Amino acid sequence: MRRYELTVIFPLEEDQHQAGRELLLSDLAANGAEIEKTDETGDRDLAYEVKKRKRGKYVLFTLKADPAKIAVFDRVFKLNANLLKYLFVRLEE
């Protein structure tokens, strides 16, 4: 298992944020990812409009996951309407 940082941008609306976060956490757990740390970085302006929104709520997750599962997460996260953007970055050991 490798370590990754997952940066996620959620909508500002609290109901969409909670629904998106719960779905994201359940998808990660179902595919064997272990979340080490969660850091809420707050509301920020986006560099460009995403799904007709100019602001979003940023959350940074540090996790361990099997490298083969990253493609699975990519497919599943694209179906989550409560995620504006996400990015996986592999951490150096």
C-alpha positions, 0 to 999 in steps of 0.5 A, a space after each residue: 500500500 502506498 501513501 497518497 494525499 487526496 484533495 477534494 473540493 465540495 460545494 459550500 452548501 452543508 447538505 451537499 458537503 455532508 452527502 458528498 463526504 459520507 459517500 466519499 468516505 464509504 467509497 474509500 473504506 469499501 475499496 480498502 483505503 486507510 485514512 490517516 489524517 483529515 484536514 479541513 482547509 475551509 472555504 476558498 475561491 476557485 481559480 475558475 468556475 466549476 459546475 457554475 460555482 466560484 467557491 468551494 470547501 476544501 478538504 485534504 485527506 492523507 491515506 494509504 491505498 493500493 495503487 491499483 485502486 486509484 483507477 477505481 476511485 477515479 471512476 467512482 468519484 466521477 459519479 459523485 455529483 457532490 464533488 466539484 474536483 479531486 486530485 490524488 498525489 502520491 507521497 514520497 516514502 
